[in-house]
Amino acid sequence: MQRPLTISLALITALALALPARAATPTEITALSATASGSTVSVSGKVTYGGEDPFLVGQDGTGDNLGGAAGGAVGLDLQRLFISQPGANQNLLFTIDVGSLTGGGVPQAFQYNWDVAVDGGADAGGGNWSIKAMAAGTGSSGDTEPYAAIYSCVPDPDSPTGGFTCSEVQRLTVAFDAEAGEIRITVPASAIGAKSGSTIDAWARNGQPVWVRTSAAGALTGFVTADDMTHDTYTMPVRLTELAVVPAGTPEADVAYTRTVTPSANGSFSASFPGTASGAYDVWARACSAGACTTGSAPVTVG
């Protein structure tokens, strides 16, 4: 059972501002307005969170794979691993750099596996997941499209060695980029129980967490390991939007944000501040992603 997360507004703000800025595209407040009805100030706006460039989490030696240079030419040499949240949405991008994918890889002879523990894994109230991909379909000789899926892995109470049982929960979008020598797998954060600030660790379920292995007639069961590796912890960008209503003319540096809002899927947000005394005010909004913040303000008069 997942443990509830309790965290203060001050701590969330500190985390957002203290993390090194990784945003590749800027966070923008694209709309902000405020109106007053009686003593209630209503605020609405829209934010677009910035995305980040692929974040290097692991490196492996070149040429240490099965088959040496020949094996490396067809995608058997794991070299670098990247994780990122590249856009404004909640999708994560898992990238496996194999150096070369001549001919697009070997469609039904090899499979790629990436095991991760989110927020400490099951033992810490998080989750354990296996991401699998093949260059063609699900293993049928008639499939031509790349295949990828996320598998939920739960402790097996009948296993004498503390093993896990993994079951497919969702198909994923994957690109085998022959020119770049990369396998890029798009994983919705919600599919693995990840959220703003979540940690993603390599999970050594069965040897090294990331591997490429031979398959039997395209089946998702590995036999001979061609190459494997591990990686460092990745932390999802802390995404935060805060609001404040302050007397008109208050310097930006003196604005104390008192309300957090959760934007909808399209970035829209709204909030109300009842019991506001008569007078002239400025409504401020601050939006942060990966430690990079932007602000905006709008005037409103009460009474």
KERO-953361 format. One record per residue (C-alpha): x negated, y, z; residue in three letters; chain. Coordinates in steps of 0.5 Angstrom, whole numbers, plus 500, padded with zeros to 3 digits. Example, Ala and Ser with C-alpha at 12.3 -4.5 7.8 and 13.67 -1.06 7.14 Angstrom:
2
<node><east>475</east><north>491</north><up>516</up><aa>ALA</aa><ch>A</ch></node>
<node><east>473</east><north>498</north><up>514</up><aa>SER</aa><ch>A</ch></node>
This chain:
303
<node><east>500</east><north>500</north><up>500</up><aa>MET</aa><ch>A</ch></node>
<node><east>497</east><north>507</north><up>498</up><aa>GLN</aa><ch>A</ch></node>
<node><east>496</east><north>511</north><up>504</up><aa>ARG</aa><ch>A</ch></node>
<node><east>499</east><north>518</north><up>504</up><aa>PRO</aa><ch>A</ch></node>
<node><east>494</east><north>524</north><up>503</up><aa>LEU</aa><ch>A</ch></node>
<node><east>494</east><north>530</north><up>507</up><aa>THR</aa><ch>A</ch></node>
<node><east>490</east><north>536</north><up>505</up><aa>ILE</aa><ch>A</ch></node>
<node><east>490</east><north>543</north><up>507</up><aa>SER</aa><ch>A</ch></node>
<node><east>491</east><north>549</north><up>502</up><aa>LEU</aa><ch>A</ch></node>
<node><east>485</east><north>552</north><up>505</up><aa>ALA</aa><ch>A</ch></node>
<node><east>481</east><north>545</north><up>503</up><aa>LEU</aa><ch>A</ch></node>
<node><east>484</east><north>544</north><up>496</up><aa>ILE</aa><ch>A</ch></node>
<node><east>482</east><north>552</north><up>495</up><aa>THR</aa><ch>A</ch></node>
<node><east>475</east><north>550</north><up>497</up><aa>ALA</aa><ch>A</ch></node>
<node><east>474</east><north>544</north><up>493</up><aa>LEU</aa><ch>A</ch></node>
<node><east>477</east><north>547</north><up>487</up><aa>ALA</aa><ch>A</ch></node>
<node><east>472</east><north>553</north><up>488</up><aa>LEU</aa><ch>A</ch></node>
<node><east>466</east><north>549</north><up>490</up><aa>ALA</aa><ch>A</ch></node>
<node><east>465</east><north>544</north><up>485</up><aa>LEU</aa><ch>A</ch></node>
<node><east>461</east><north>546</north><up>479</up><aa>PRO</aa><ch>A</ch></node>
<node><east>464</east><north>548</north><up>473</up><aa>ALA</aa><ch>A</ch></node>
<node><east>465</east><north>543</north><up>468</up><aa>ARG</aa><ch>A</ch></node>
<node><east>471</east><north>546</north><up>464</up><aa>ALA</aa><ch>A</ch></node>
<node><east>469</east><north>546</north><up>456</up><aa>ALA</aa><ch>A</ch></node>
<node><east>475</east><north>550</north><up>455</up><aa>THR</aa><ch>A</ch></node>
<node><east>477</east><north>556</north><up>459</up><aa>PRO</aa><ch>A</ch></node>
<node><east>483</east><north>555</north><up>464</up><aa>THR</aa><ch>A</ch></node>
<node><east>489</east><north>561</north><up>462</up><aa>GLU</aa><ch>A</ch></node>
<node><east>495</east><north>564</north><up>465</up><aa>ILE</aa><ch>A</ch></node>
<node><east>499</east><north>565</north><up>459</up><aa>THR</aa><ch>A</ch></node>
<node><east>505</east><north>568</north><up>462</up><aa>ALA</aa><ch>A</ch></node>
<node><east>507</east><north>571</north><up>468</up><aa>LEU</aa><ch>A</ch></node>
<node><east>513</east><north>575</north><up>471</up><aa>SER</aa><ch>A</ch></node>
<node><east>516</east><north>577</north><up>477</up><aa>ALA</aa><ch>A</ch></node>
<node><east>523</east><north>580</north><up>478</up><aa>THR</aa><ch>A</ch></node>
<node><east>527</east><north>582</north><up>485</up><aa>ALA</aa><ch>A</ch></node>
<node><east>534</east><north>580</north><up>487</up><aa>SER</aa><ch>A</ch></node>
<node><east>535</east><north>583</north><up>494</up><aa>GLY</aa><ch>A</ch></node>
<node><east>529</east><north>581</north><up>498</up><aa>SER</aa><ch>A</ch></node>
<node><east>527</east><north>575</north><up>494</up><aa>THR</aa><ch>A</ch></node>
<node><east>522</east><north>576</north><up>489</up><aa>VAL</aa><ch>A</ch></node>
<node><east>522</east><north>570</north><up>484</up><aa>SER</aa><ch>A</ch></node>
<node><east>516</east><north>569</north><up>480</up><aa>VAL</aa><ch>A</ch></node>
<node><east>515</east><north>565</north><up>473</up><aa>SER</aa><ch>A</ch></node>
<node><east>509</east><north>563</north><up>469</up><aa>GLY</aa><ch>A</ch></node>
<node><east>505</east><north>558</north><up>465</up><aa>LYS</aa><ch>A</ch></node>
<node><east>498</east><north>556</north><up>465</up><aa>VAL</aa><ch>A</ch></node>
<node><east>494</east><north>552</north><up>461</up><aa>THR</aa><ch>A</ch></node>
<node><east>488</east><north>548</north><up>464</up><aa>TYR</aa><ch>A</ch></node>
<node><east>481</east><north>548</north><up>461</up><aa>GLY</aa><ch>A</ch></node>
<node><east>479</east><north>541</north><up>459</up><aa>GLY</aa><ch>A</ch></node>
<node><east>471</east><north>539</north><up>460</up><aa>GLU</aa><ch>A</ch></node>
<node><east>466</east><north>536</north><up>455</up><aa>ASP</aa><ch>A</ch></node>
<node><east>464</east><north>528</north><up>456</up><aa>PRO</aa><ch>A</ch></node>
<node><east>461</east><north>528</north><up>463</up><aa>PHE</aa><ch>A</ch></node>
<node><east>455</east><north>523</north><up>463</up><aa>LEU</aa><ch>A</ch></node>
<node><east>456</east><north>518</north><up>468</up><aa>VAL</aa><ch>A</ch></node>
<node><east>451</east><north>512</north><up>466</up><aa>GLY</aa><ch>A</ch></node>
<node><east>445</east><north>511</north><up>462</up><aa>GLN</aa><ch>A</ch></node>
<node><east>442</east><north>504</north><up>460</up><aa>ASP</aa><ch>A</ch></node>
<node><east>436</east><north>502</north><up>456</up><aa>GLY</aa><ch>A</ch></node>
<node><east>436</east><north>501</north><up>449</up><aa>THR</aa><ch>A</ch></node>
<node><east>434</east><north>495</north><up>446</up><aa>GLY</aa><ch>A</ch></node>
<node><east>436</east><north>491</north><up>452</up><aa>ASP</aa><ch>A</ch></node>
<node><east>442</east><north>487</north><up>449</up><aa>ASN</aa><ch>A</ch></node>
<node><east>443</east><north>480</north><up>446</up><aa>LEU</aa><ch>A</ch></node>
<node><east>440</east><north>480</north><up>439</up><aa>GLY</aa><ch>A</ch></node>
<node><east>435</east><north>486</north><up>439</up><aa>GLY</aa><ch>A</ch></node>
<node><east>436</east><north>491</north><up>434</up><aa>ALA</aa><ch>A</ch></node>
<node><east>440</east><north>487</north><up>430</up><aa>ALA</aa><ch>A</ch></node>
<node><east>445</east><north>486</north><up>435</up><aa>GLY</aa><ch>A</ch></node>
<node><east>445</east><north>494</north><up>437</up><aa>GLY</aa><ch>A</ch></node>
<node><east>446</east><north>495</north><up>429</up><aa>ALA</aa><ch>A</ch></node>
<node><east>453</east><north>492</north><up>430</up><aa>VAL</aa><ch>A</ch></node>
<node><east>455</east><north>495</north><up>437</up><aa>GLY</aa><ch>A</ch></node>
<node><east>452</east><north>490</north><up>442</up><aa>LEU</aa><ch>A</ch></node>
<node><east>447</east><north>495</north><up>446</up><aa>ASP</aa><ch>A</ch></node>
<node><east>451</east><north>499</north><up>451</up><aa>LEU</aa><ch>A</ch></node>
<node><east>447</east><north>506</north><up>452</up><aa>GLN</aa><ch>A</ch></node>
<node><east>451</east><north>511</north><up>455</up><aa>ARG</aa><ch>A</ch></node>
<node><east>458</east><north>512</north><up>459</up><aa>LEU</aa><ch>A</ch></node>
<node><east>462</east><north>518</north><up>459</up><aa>PHE</aa><ch>A</ch></node>
<node><east>468</east><north>520</north><up>463</up><aa>ILE</aa><ch>A</ch></node>
<node><east>472</east><north>526</north><up>462</up><aa>SER</aa><ch>A</ch></node>
<node><east>479</east><north>530</north><up>462</up><aa>GLN</aa><ch>A</ch></node>
<node><east>478</east><north>533</north><up>456</up><aa>PRO</aa><ch>A</ch></node>
<node><east>485</east><north>537</north><up>455</up><aa>GLY</aa><ch>A</ch></node>
<node><east>490</east><north>541</north><up>459</up><aa>ALA</aa><ch>A</ch></node>
<node><east>494</east><north>534</north><up>460</up><aa>ASN</aa><ch>A</ch></node>
<node><east>493</east><north>529</north><up>465</up><aa>GLN</aa><ch>A</ch></node>
<node><east>489</east><north>524</north><up>460</up><aa>ASN</aa><ch>A</ch></node>
<node><east>482</east><north>521</north><up>461</up><aa>LEU</aa><ch>A</ch></node>
<node><east>477</east><north>520</north><up>456</up><aa>LEU</aa><ch>A</ch></node>
<node><east>473</east><north>514</north><up>457</up><aa>PHE</aa><ch>A</ch></node>
<node><east>467</east><north>513</north><up>452</up><aa>THR</aa><ch>A</ch></node>
<node><east>462</east><north>508</north><up>451</up><aa>ILE</aa><ch>A</ch></node>
<node><east>456</east><north>510</north><up>447</up><aa>ASP</aa><ch>A</ch></node>
<node><east>453</east><north>504</north><up>443</up><aa>VAL</aa><ch>A</ch></node>
<node><east>448</east><north>507</north><up>439</up><aa>GLY</aa><ch>A</ch></node>
<node><east>451</east><north>504</north><up>433</up><aa>SER</aa><ch>A</ch></node>
<node><east>457</east><north>501</north><up>430</up><aa>LEU</aa><ch>A</ch></node>
<node><east>455</east><north>499</north><up>423</up><aa>THR</aa><ch>A</ch></node>
<node><east>461</east><north>497</north><up>419</up><aa>GLY</aa><ch>A</ch></node>
<node><east>466</east><north>499</north><up>425</up><aa>GLY</aa><ch>A</ch></node>
<node><east>463</east><north>493</north><up>430</up><aa>GLY</aa><ch>A</ch></node>
<node><east>465</east><north>486</north><up>430</up><aa>VAL</aa><ch>A</ch></node>
<node><east>472</east><north>486</north><up>430</up><aa>PRO</aa><ch>A</ch></node>
<node><east>474</east><north>479</north><up>433</up><aa>GLN</aa><ch>A</ch></node>
<node><east>467</east><north>476</north><up>436</up><aa>ALA</aa><ch>A</ch></node>
<node><east>466</east><north>481</north><up>442</up><aa>PHE</aa><ch>A</ch></node>
<node><east>470</east><north>485</north><up>447</up><aa>GLN</aa><ch>A</ch></node>
<node><east>468</east><north>491</north><up>451</up><aa>TYR</aa><ch>A</ch></node>
<node><east>470</east><north>491</north><up>459</up><aa>ASN</aa><ch>A</ch></node>
<node><east>470</east><north>497</north><up>464</up><aa>TRP</aa><ch>A</ch></node>
<node><east>472</east><north>496</north><up>471</up><aa>ASP</aa><ch>A</ch></node>
<node><east>474</east><north>502</north><up>475</up><aa>VAL</aa><ch>A</ch></node>
<node><east>476</east><north>503</north><up>483</up><aa>ALA</aa><ch>A</ch></node>
<node><east>480</east><north>509</north><up>483</up><aa>VAL</aa><ch>A</ch></node>
<node><east>480</east><north>513</north><up>490</up><aa>ASP</aa><ch>A</ch></node>
<node><east>476</east><north>507</north><up>493</up><aa>GLY</aa><ch>A</ch></node>
<node><east>480</east><north>501</north><up>490</up><aa>GLY</aa><ch>A</ch></node>
<node><east>485</east><north>497</north><up>494</up><aa>ALA</aa><ch>A</ch></node>
<node><east>481</east><north>497</north><up>500</up><aa>ASP</aa><ch>A</ch></node>
<node><east>481</east><north>504</north><up>501</up><aa>ALA</aa><ch>A</ch></node>
<node><east>489</east><north>505</north><up>499</up><aa>GLY</aa><ch>A</ch></node>
<node><east>487</east><north>506</north><up>492</up><aa>GLY</aa><ch>A</ch></node>
<node><east>487</east><north>502</north><up>486</up><aa>GLY</aa><ch>A</ch></node>
<node><east>483</east><north>497</north><up>482</up><aa>ASN</aa><ch>A</ch></node>
<node><east>483</east><north>497</north><up>474</up><aa>TRP</aa><ch>A</ch></node>
<node><east>480</east><north>493</north><up>468</up><aa>SER</aa><ch>A</ch></node>
<node><east>480</east><north>497</north><up>461</up><aa>ILE</aa><ch>A</ch></node>
<node><east>479</east><north>492</north><up>455</up><aa>LYS</aa><ch>A</ch></node>
<node><east>478</east><north>494</north><up>448</up><aa>ALA</aa><ch>A</ch></node>
<node><east>476</east><north>490</north><up>442</up><aa>MET</aa><ch>A</ch></node>
<node><east>475</east><north>493</north><up>435</up><aa>ALA</aa><ch>A</ch></node>
<node><east>481</east><north>489</north><up>432</up><aa>ALA</aa><ch>A</ch></node>
<node><east>488</east><north>488</north><up>435</up><aa>GLY</aa><ch>A</ch></node>
<node><east>489</east><north>483</north><up>440</up><aa>THR</aa><ch>A</ch></node>
<node><east>485</east><north>477</north><up>437</up><aa>GLY</aa><ch>A</ch></node>
<node><east>490</east><north>475</north><up>431</up><aa>SER</aa><ch>A</ch></node>
<node><east>486</east><north>475</north><up>425</up><aa>SER</aa><ch>A</ch></node>
<node><east>492</east><north>479</north><up>422</up><aa>GLY</aa><ch>A</ch></node>
<node><east>491</east><north>485</north><up>426</up><aa>ASP</aa><ch>A</ch></node>
<node><east>487</east><north>490</north><up>423</up><aa>THR</aa><ch>A</ch></node>
<node><east>488</east><north>496</north><up>428</up><aa>GLU</aa><ch>A</ch></node>
<node><east>483</east><north>497</north><up>435</up><aa>PRO</aa><ch>A</ch></node>
<node><east>486</east><north>494</north><up>441</up><aa>TYR</aa><ch>A</ch></node>
<node><east>485</east><north>497</north><up>448</up><aa>ALA</aa><ch>A</ch></node>
<node><east>489</east><north>496</north><up>454</up><aa>ALA</aa><ch>A</ch></node>
<node><east>489</east><north>498</north><up>462</up><aa>ILE</aa><ch>A</ch></node>
<node><east>490</east><north>492</north><up>467</up><aa>TYR</aa><ch>A</ch></node>
<node><east>492</east><north>492</north><up>474</up><aa>SER</aa><ch>A</ch></node>
<node><east>487</east><north>488</north><up>478</up><aa>CYS</aa><ch>A</ch></node>
<node><east>490</east><north>486</north><up>485</up><aa>VAL</aa><ch>A</ch></node>
<node><east>487</east><north>481</north><up>490</up><aa>PRO</aa><ch>A</ch></node>
<node><east>489</east><north>474</north><up>489</up><aa>ASP</aa><ch>A</ch></node>
<node><east>491</east><north>471</north><up>496</up><aa>PRO</aa><ch>A</ch></node>
<node><east>489</east><north>464</north><up>494</up><aa>ASP</aa><ch>A</ch></node>
<node><east>482</east><north>465</north><up>491</up><aa>SER</aa><ch>A</ch></node>
<node><east>477</east><north>462</north><up>496</up><aa>PRO</aa><ch>A</ch></node>
<node><east>472</east><north>468</north><up>494</up><aa>THR</aa><ch>A</ch></node>
<node><east>476</east><north>474</north><up>494</up><aa>GLY</aa><ch>A</ch></node>
<node><east>478</east><north>474</north><up>487</up><aa>GLY</aa><ch>A</ch></node>
<node><east>483</east><north>479</north><up>483</up><aa>PHE</aa><ch>A</ch></node>
<node><east>488</east><north>477</north><up>478</up><aa>THR</aa><ch>A</ch></node>
<node><east>489</east><north>482</north><up>473</up><aa>CYS</aa><ch>A</ch></node>
<node><east>495</east><north>483</north><up>469</up><aa>SER</aa><ch>A</ch></node>
<node><east>496</east><north>488</north><up>463</up><aa>GLU</aa><ch>A</ch></node>
<node><east>500</east><north>494</north><up>464</up><aa>VAL</aa><ch>A</ch></node>
<node><east>499</east><north>499</north><up>458</up><aa>GLN</aa><ch>A</ch></node>
<node><east>496</east><north>499</north><up>451</up><aa>ARG</aa><ch>A</ch></node>
<node><east>492</east><north>505</north><up>450</up><aa>LEU</aa><ch>A</ch></node>
<node><east>489</east><north>509</north><up>444</up><aa>THR</aa><ch>A</ch></node>
<node><east>482</east><north>507</north><up>442</up><aa>VAL</aa><ch>A</ch></node>
<node><east>477</east><north>510</north><up>437</up><aa>ALA</aa><ch>A</ch></node>
<node><east>471</east><north>506</north><up>434</up><aa>PHE</aa><ch>A</ch></node>
<node><east>467</east><north>511</north><up>431</up><aa>ASP</aa><ch>A</ch></node>
<node><east>462</east><north>508</north><up>427</up><aa>ALA</aa><ch>A</ch></node>
<node><east>459</east><north>515</north><up>425</up><aa>GLU</aa><ch>A</ch></node>
<node><east>458</east><north>517</north><up>432</up><aa>ALA</aa><ch>A</ch></node>
<node><east>457</east><north>510</north><up>435</up><aa>GLY</aa><ch>A</ch></node>
<node><east>462</east><north>511</north><up>440</up><aa>GLU</aa><ch>A</ch></node>
<node><east>468</east><north>507</north><up>443</up><aa>ILE</aa><ch>A</ch></node>
<node><east>473</east><north>512</north><up>446</up><aa>ARG</aa><ch>A</ch></node>
<node><east>479</east><north>510</north><up>450</up><aa>ILE</aa><ch>A</ch></node>
<node><east>484</east><north>515</north><up>452</up><aa>THR</aa><ch>A</ch></node>
<node><east>487</east><north>513</north><up>459</up><aa>VAL</aa><ch>A</ch></node>
<node><east>493</east><north>517</north><up>462</up><aa>PRO</aa><ch>A</ch></node>
<node><east>491</east><north>518</north><up>469</up><aa>ALA</aa><ch>A</ch></node>
<node><east>498</east><north>516</north><up>472</up><aa>SER</aa><ch>A</ch></node>
<node><east>496</east><north>509</north><up>469</up><aa>ALA</aa><ch>A</ch></node>
<node><east>491</east><north>508</north><up>474</up><aa>ILE</aa><ch>A</ch></node>
<node><east>494</east><north>512</north><up>480</up><aa>GLY</aa><ch>A</ch></node>
<node><east>489</east><north>518</north><up>479</up><aa>ALA</aa><ch>A</ch></node>
<node><east>490</east><north>525</north><up>480</up><aa>LYS</aa><ch>A</ch></node>
<node><east>487</east><north>532</north><up>481</up><aa>SER</aa><ch>A</ch></node>
<node><east>480</east><north>531</north><up>485</up><aa>GLY</aa><ch>A</ch></node>
<node><east>481</east><north>523</north><up>485</up><aa>SER</aa><ch>A</ch></node>
<node><east>474</east><north>519</north><up>484</up><aa>THR</aa><ch>A</ch></node>
<node><east>473</east><north>514</north><up>479</up><aa>ILE</aa><ch>A</ch></node>
<node><east>467</east><north>509</north><up>481</up><aa>ASP</aa><ch>A</ch></node>
<node><east>464</east><north>503</north><up>477</up><aa>ALA</aa><ch>A</ch></node>
<node><east>467</east><north>496</north><up>480</up><aa>TRP</aa><ch>A</ch></node>
<node><east>463</east><north>490</north><up>480</up><aa>ALA</aa><ch>A</ch></node>
<node><east>469</east><north>485</north><up>480</up><aa>ARG</aa><ch>A</ch></node>
<node><east>465</east><north>480</north><up>476</up><aa>ASN</aa><ch>A</ch></node>
<node><east>457</east><north>482</north><up>475</up><aa>GLY</aa><ch>A</ch></node>
<node><east>456</east><north>489</north><up>472</up><aa>GLN</aa><ch>A</ch></node>
<node><east>463</east><north>493</north><up>471</up><aa>PRO</aa><ch>A</ch></node>
<node><east>461</east><north>495</north><up>464</up><aa>VAL</aa><ch>A</ch></node>
<node><east>460</east><north>489</north><up>459</up><aa>TRP</aa><ch>A</ch></node>
<node><east>460</east><north>487</north><up>452</up><aa>VAL</aa><ch>A</ch></node>
<node><east>461</east><north>479</north><up>451</up><aa>ARG</aa><ch>A</ch></node>
<node><east>463</east><north>474</north><up>446</up><aa>THR</aa><ch>A</ch></node>
<node><east>470</east><north>472</north><up>445</up><aa>SER</aa><ch>A</ch></node>
<node><east>473</east><north>466</north><up>443</up><aa>ALA</aa><ch>A</ch></node>
<node><east>477</east><north>467</north><up>437</up><aa>ALA</aa><ch>A</ch></node>
<node><east>479</east><north>474</north><up>439</up><aa>GLY</aa><ch>A</ch></node>
<node><east>481</east><north>472</north><up>446</up><aa>ALA</aa><ch>A</ch></node>
<node><east>480</east><north>477</north><up>451</up><aa>LEU</aa><ch>A</ch></node>
<node><east>476</east><north>472</north><up>455</up><aa>THR</aa><ch>A</ch></node>
<node><east>468</east><north>473</north><up>455</up><aa>GLY</aa><ch>A</ch></node>
<node><east>463</east><north>468</north><up>455</up><aa>PHE</aa><ch>A</ch></node>
<node><east>456</east><north>470</north><up>453</up><aa>VAL</aa><ch>A</ch></node>
<node><east>454</east><north>477</north><up>455</up><aa>THR</aa><ch>A</ch></node>
<node><east>451</east><north>481</north><up>450</up><aa>ALA</aa><ch>A</ch></node>
<node><east>449</east><north>487</north><up>455</up><aa>ASP</aa><ch>A</ch></node>
<node><east>452</east><north>490</north><up>461</up><aa>ASP</aa><ch>A</ch></node>
<node><east>451</east><north>496</north><up>465</up><aa>MET</aa><ch>A</ch></node>
<node><east>454</east><north>501</north><up>471</up><aa>THR</aa><ch>A</ch></node>
<node><east>455</east><north>508</north><up>472</up><aa>HIS</aa><ch>A</ch></node>
<node><east>456</east><north>513</north><up>478</up><aa>ASP</aa><ch>A</ch></node>
<node><east>462</east><north>516</north><up>481</up><aa>THR</aa><ch>A</ch></node>
<node><east>466</east><north>521</north><up>477</up><aa>TYR</aa><ch>A</ch></node>
<node><east>471</east><north>526</north><up>480</up><aa>THR</aa><ch>A</ch></node>
<node><east>477</east><north>528</north><up>476</up><aa>MET</aa><ch>A</ch></node>
<node><east>477</east><north>536</north><up>476</up><aa>PRO</aa><ch>A</ch></node>
<node><east>481</east><north>539</north><up>481</up><aa>VAL</aa><ch>A</ch></node>
<node><east>487</east><north>543</north><up>478</up><aa>ARG</aa><ch>A</ch></node>
<node><east>490</east><north>548</north><up>482</up><aa>LEU</aa><ch>A</ch></node>
<node><east>495</east><north>554</north><up>481</up><aa>THR</aa><ch>A</ch></node>
<node><east>496</east><north>559</north><up>487</up><aa>GLU</aa><ch>A</ch></node>
<node><east>501</east><north>565</north><up>488</up><aa>LEU</aa><ch>A</ch></node>
<node><east>501</east><north>571</north><up>492</up><aa>ALA</aa><ch>A</ch></node>
<node><east>505</east><north>577</north><up>493</up><aa>VAL</aa><ch>A</ch></node>
<node><east>501</east><north>583</north><up>496</up><aa>VAL</aa><ch>A</ch></node>
<node><east>502</east><north>591</north><up>496</up><aa>PRO</aa><ch>A</ch></node>
<node><east>501</east><north>594</north><up>490</up><aa>ALA</aa><ch>A</ch></node>
<node><east>494</east><north>596</north><up>489</up><aa>GLY</aa><ch>A</ch></node>
<node><east>491</east><north>591</north><up>493</up><aa>THR</aa><ch>A</ch></node>
<node><east>484</east><north>590</north><up>491</up><aa>PRO</aa><ch>A</ch></node>
<node><east>484</east><north>583</north><up>487</up><aa>GLU</aa><ch>A</ch></node>
<node><east>478</east><north>581</north><up>492</up><aa>ALA</aa><ch>A</ch></node>
<node><east>483</east><north>582</north><up>498</up><aa>ASP</aa><ch>A</ch></node>
<node><east>489</east><north>578</north><up>495</up><aa>VAL</aa><ch>A</ch></node>
<node><east>490</east><north>572</north><up>500</up><aa>ALA</aa><ch>A</ch></node>
<node><east>494</east><north>566</north><up>496</up><aa>TYR</aa><ch>A</ch></node>
<node><east>499</east><north>563</north><up>500</up><aa>THR</aa><ch>A</ch></node>
<node><east>503</east><north>559</north><up>495</up><aa>ARG</aa><ch>A</ch></node>
<node><east>501</east><north>553</north><up>491</up><aa>THR</aa><ch>A</ch></node>
<node><east>505</east><north>551</north><up>485</up><aa>VAL</aa><ch>A</ch></node>
<node><east>505</east><north>544</north><up>481</up><aa>THR</aa><ch>A</ch></node>
<node><east>506</east><north>546</north><up>473</up><aa>PRO</aa><ch>A</ch></node>
<node><east>511</east><north>542</north><up>469</up><aa>SER</aa><ch>A</ch></node>
<node><east>508</east><north>538</north><up>463</up><aa>ALA</aa><ch>A</ch></node>
<node><east>508</east><north>544</north><up>459</up><aa>ASN</aa><ch>A</ch></node>
<node><east>504</east><north>548</north><up>464</up><aa>GLY</aa><ch>A</ch></node>
<node><east>511</east><north>552</north><up>466</up><aa>SER</aa><ch>A</ch></node>
<node><east>511</east><north>554</north><up>474</up><aa>PHE</aa><ch>A</ch></node>
<node><east>516</east><north>558</north><up>478</up><aa>SER</aa><ch>A</ch></node>
<node><east>517</east><north>560</north><up>485</up><aa>ALA</aa><ch>A</ch></node>
<node><east>521</east><north>565</north><up>490</up><aa>SER</aa><ch>A</ch></node>
<node><east>519</east><north>569</north><up>496</up><aa>PHE</aa><ch>A</ch></node>
<node><east>525</east><north>571</north><up>500</up><aa>PRO</aa><ch>A</ch></node>
<node><east>525</east><north>576</north><up>506</up><aa>GLY</aa><ch>A</ch></node>
<node><east>520</east><north>581</north><up>502</up><aa>THR</aa><ch>A</ch></node>
<node><east>521</east><north>588</north><up>505</up><aa>ALA</aa><ch>A</ch></node>
<node><east>523</east><north>594</north><up>500</up><aa>SER</aa><ch>A</ch></node>
<node><east>517</east><north>597</north><up>497</up><aa>GLY</aa><ch>A</ch></node>
<node><east>512</east><north>596</north><up>491</up><aa>ALA</aa><ch>A</ch></node>
<node><east>508</east><north>589</north><up>490</up><aa>TYR</aa><ch>A</ch></node>
<node><east>503</east><north>586</north><up>485</up><aa>ASP</aa><ch>A</ch></node>
<node><east>504</east><north>578</north><up>484</up><aa>VAL</aa><ch>A</ch></node>
<node><east>498</east><north>575</north><up>483</up><aa>TRP</aa><ch>A</ch></node>
<node><east>497</east><north>568</north><up>480</up><aa>ALA</aa><ch>A</ch></node>
<node><east>490</east><north>564</north><up>480</up><aa>ARG</aa><ch>A</ch></node>
<node><east>489</east><north>558</north><up>476</up><aa>ALA</aa><ch>A</ch></node>
<node><east>483</east><north>553</north><up>477</up><aa>CYS</aa><ch>A</ch></node>
<node><east>480</east><north>547</north><up>473</up><aa>SER</aa><ch>A</ch></node>
<node><east>473</east><north>544</north><up>475</up><aa>ALA</aa><ch>A</ch></node>
<node><east>471</east><north>550</north><up>479</up><aa>GLY</aa><ch>A</ch></node>
<node><east>473</east><north>555</north><up>473</up><aa>ALA</aa><ch>A</ch></node>
<node><east>478</east><north>560</north><up>475</up><aa>CYS</aa><ch>A</ch></node>
<node><east>482</east><north>565</north><up>472</up><aa>THR</aa><ch>A</ch></node>
<node><east>487</east><north>570</north><up>475</up><aa>THR</aa><ch>A</ch></node>
<node><east>493</east><north>575</north><up>473</up><aa>GLY</aa><ch>A</ch></node>
<node><east>498</east><north>579</north><up>476</up><aa>SER</aa><ch>A</ch></node>
<node><east>505</east><north>583</north><up>475</up><aa>ALA</aa><ch>A</ch></node>
<node><east>508</east><north>588</north><up>478</up><aa>PRO</aa><ch>A</ch></node>
<node><east>515</east><north>588</north><up>482</up><aa>VAL</aa><ch>A</ch></node>
<node><east>519</east><north>593</north><up>486</up><aa>THR</aa><ch>A</ch></node>
<node><east>524</east><north>590</north><up>492</up><aa>VAL</aa><ch>A</ch></node>
<node><east>530</east><north>595</north><up>494</up><aa>GLY</aa><ch>A</ch></node>
